[in-house]
């Protein structure tokens, strides 16, 4: 369990879920290729190419997150030690997790990093969902237009 209450297994499950959603959305768009415009089909193809080109690099970058967080933890610990030394005060562990405490500051950094990662991983899924919605809207417009043309 990490300090912020996230288990590494939970984070892996979240990453797997994001990939599953992306794969499902890609499959839905691929099945609709004959129905949707060429733009949506190109979007699916572009996403596949981007994944091939950037997937390994992106995964390598994500593996550097723990190193970054370790540096942030050390930064906050040193900052705390310097503050205690200059103030010649007591080091009260109870205050470490309270707002303004060094562990609370690190937890905020860790939470922000995890939210940024989640946001980044969800971007392709959100883009595909928006493209699917736009394709559905376009289909509705086309079917309404063809129905109105036939009734005239």
Secondary structure, 3 states (H helix, E strand, C coil): CCCCCCCHHHHHHHHHHHHHHHHHHHHHHHHCCCCCCHHHHHHHHHHHHHHHHHHHHHHHHHCCHHHHHHHHHHHHHHHHHHHHHHHCCCCCHHHHCCCCCHHHHHHHHHHHHHHHHHHHHHHHHHHHHHHHHHHHHHHHHHHHHHHHHHHC
